Amino acid sequence: PVEAPAWDECAFSLSPDGQSVLGAAVLWEPRGSKRAAGIGSLVYVVSDPAGWEYRFPGESPAYKPDGTLTFVRDGEVVELTGYCRPRRNAPWCERVLLTSRDLFGPLRDPIGNAAVKQIAWLSPTRLVAVLALGDEEVIRVYEGRETLLTVAGVGGPFTEIAVSPRQQYAAVRVARPSGFVLIDRDARPFALMEVRRDSEGRPPFTGGRAIAWSPDDAWTAIARRETVVLFRMGRESPDVVHIALSAHDLAWSAEGGVRDPAPDHRSSEG
């Protein structure tokens, strides 16, 4: 038995080593000791066990796979260069990766309230972003400054982006109807076409309220209202496991490390 977490949220964030649990807004540095969170218009960074912390103006922090911290400010994606000490304000501490023109293109000029809501990284150069364009929201995938994919809104707002441990997949959560838009590392959206669809025409696995991947990216788990569905994609059809469990959030702990590489689990053509 251990002490229960000191909050009453329905979601949580598990550290990469599986030893610490904090609120869902916390992001953990890959293979490092720092963590970050966006609160209001500030990004907070904390380092353990050093015990120091600092904050700076920005929103939607996201770590690159190499541990570089990025964030959004004034419609641009910015990264910390790592050359600065905490609390030091100097222009060489930051570098703009994508400008508003890179992110929005010509759409930004006629739409005054365009904004970047969330960002996440599939590689050191491949970015997934949720953009608000007036009353509409879209998902875009960028390689460097080039736009590879735009996915139009599907009804309710997009609320968060999750990336699998080996950066093979990204899942963008949809608030209404509750579910996920899935994108692979090659910037291809996919769904399980082989599986019987529900009454609203959606594949059963895309509807849900939480998602997690095994440490090798081989298995995906999605929490639905009364079940947790685990599936592993194959060339012909997915392997599927149903667990009768009602869960609000999921995490997959890498106990003992990952010994084998993930199999090829691309969705079938069509």
N, C-alpha and C positions, 0 to 999 in steps of 0.2 A: 504493500500500500504506500502511496505517495500523496503529498499535498495536492489538492485540486487546484487547477489554474484559477487565478484571481480575476475572472471576468465572466460575464454571462452571455457572451455572443454565441451564435450558432456555428461559427466558423473559426478556424485556427490556422496557424502557420508553424510547420515543423522544420527545425534546423536540418541542414544537410546530413549531419552525423546522427540524427534521430534522437538526440539527447535533450533538446530544449523545445518548448512549445510556448508561443506567444500569440498575440492577436492576429487576425487574418491580414491586416494591412502591412505587416512586417515582411521585408524582403531580406534574404540571407545572402551574404557574399559567397560565391562559389569557392569552395576550398579555402575559405578565409575566416577571419574572426569578427568581421564587421557586419552590421545589419543596418538597414535603412527603412524609413517610412515617410510617406507624404502626408502631412497634416495641414489642412488649409492650403495656404500658399507657400509653405516652407517644406524643405526636405531635411529630415533629421538623420544623422549618422552617428551610430554608437559602436565603439570597439570594446570587445572583451577578449582577454582579461585586463587590458590596459586601463579601462575605466574612463577613457575620455569620450566626449561627444561634442558635436558641433552641428550647426544648422545654417542653411542658406536659402535664398529665395528660389522657388522652383516647385514643380508638381510632377506627379507620375514618375517616381524614380524607377529605374530598371537596371539590373546588372547585365553586362555582356558576359558571355561564357568565360572570358579570361579574367573576370573580376572588375573590369572598369565600370564605374558607376556613371549612368547617364540619367537625364531628366529632361523635362519640358519647361521652357520659360519663354513667354511672349511668342508662342506659336512656333518655336524652334526646338530641335532636339540638340542637347548640349551634353558634353561629357567632361568629367573631371580629369585633368591630365595627370594627377598624381604627383605633381611637383611642389605642392603647397602643404604647409602645416595646417592643422585645424585652426579655425577662426581667422586665418589670414585671408585678406581680400586683395587679390592681385589679378590683373587681366590674364596673366599666363597660367592661371589655375584652371582655366576652362577653354574648351574648343567647341565651336559650332559644327555639328555633323550634318544636319539638314536644316535649311532655312525654310521659312514659310512658303516661299516659291517652290522649293523642292517638294514639300509635302503636299501642297494644295494645287500647284500649277496655276493656270489662269482662273480656276474656280474661286480663289480667295478674293479677287478684286471686287466682284459684284456681291459677295456675301460677307457682310461686315462681322458677323458673329461666328465665323469659322473657328474651330478650336481643335487641339489635339487632346483627346480624353485619356488614352492609355497607350503605352508602348511596351514591347517585349522583344527579345532578340533570339533568333534561331541560329545565328552564327555571329562572328565578330563584325560582319558587314550586312547581314540580312535582318531587317527590322519589320516587325508586325505592328501596325498602329491602328487605333480606332479614331476616326475623325468625325467631328460634328460639322455638318454643312447646313447651316440654318436649322430647320426642323428635322433634317435627315441625318442618319449616321451611316458610315461605310467602314469597311475594313480594307486596309491597303498593306501590301507587302512590298518592301523596297530592297533592292540590292545596291548598296551604296546610295547614290542619289537617283537611281532609275526605278520607276514604278513597274513592278512585275505583275501585280494582280490587284483588282478592285472588286470587293464583294459588296453588293448593295444591301441595305438594311432589310431585315426580315420581319419587321413589326415593332416589337418593343426595343428599348435601348440596349446597347451592348454595355455590360457592367465591368468586365474584367477579362484579362488574358492570362492563360496558364500555358506554360511551356514544359514539355516532357524533359526528364533528366538528361537525355543525350541530344536534346534539341532536334529530334526527328519530327515533332509535331507541335502545333499550337492549337489551343481550343479557346475560342472567344465566347464568353457566356452571354446569352440572350435573356433579358428579364421576363419578357412576355411574348410568346409562351415560353416557359422556362426550358432552357436547353442550351446547346452548344453548336457553333459553327467550327468544323474541324478543318485544318489546313496542314499539309505536310511540308517538309523542308524545301521541296522543289516548288513551293508556292502553288500547290494544287489543292483546291477544296475537295473534300470527298465525303461520301456517306455510304452506309452499308446497303447497297442496292439489292443484295441477295436476300435480305431479311424482310419479313412481312411488315408492312407499315401500319401505323396506328390509325385511329379514326380521323385524325387531322392530316393524314397523308405523310407523316414524318416517320423515318426509320425509328424503331423503338429506342435505340441507344443515344440518339441525339437529344431526346428529351431527358432532363434531369437537373439536379441542383448542385452537384459537385462532381469533380473529375480528378483522377490521379493515374499515374503510370508506374509500372514496375521500374526498378532502377536501370534495367537494360532496354527500356522502351518496348519490350515484347508484348506486354499486356496493358490494356487500358481498362480502368474501372470507372463506372459512372453510377452515382447514387440517384435512384429515383424515389418516388414516394414510399413504396413498400418493398423495394428490392435493390440490391446492388448487382449490377451486371458487369461481368468481366469478359472481354473479348480480345482475341489475338487474330490479327488479320493474316490471311494467307492468299496465295495466288488464286485459289478456287473459291473458298468460302471461309468465313471466320469461325474459329473455335469460340464457343460461348459457354459461360458459366453463370448461373443465376443463384444468388444468395438471398434468402428471405430475411432481409434486414433493412430497417428504416434508418437512414443516416443523413445528417445535414451537411457533413463535410468528410473528406477522405484524405489520407496521406499514406504513402508507401515507404516504409523504412528499409534501408539497404543493409540488413543484418548480414555480417560476414563478407560484405563486398560482392561485386559482380564478377563472376568467373567466366561466363560464356557470353559471346556477342549476341545481340538480338538477331532473330531470323528476319528474312525478307518478308515483310507483312504489308505489302501494298494492297490497296483495294482493287477488286476486279474491274476490268474495263467495262464501260457502258453505264 
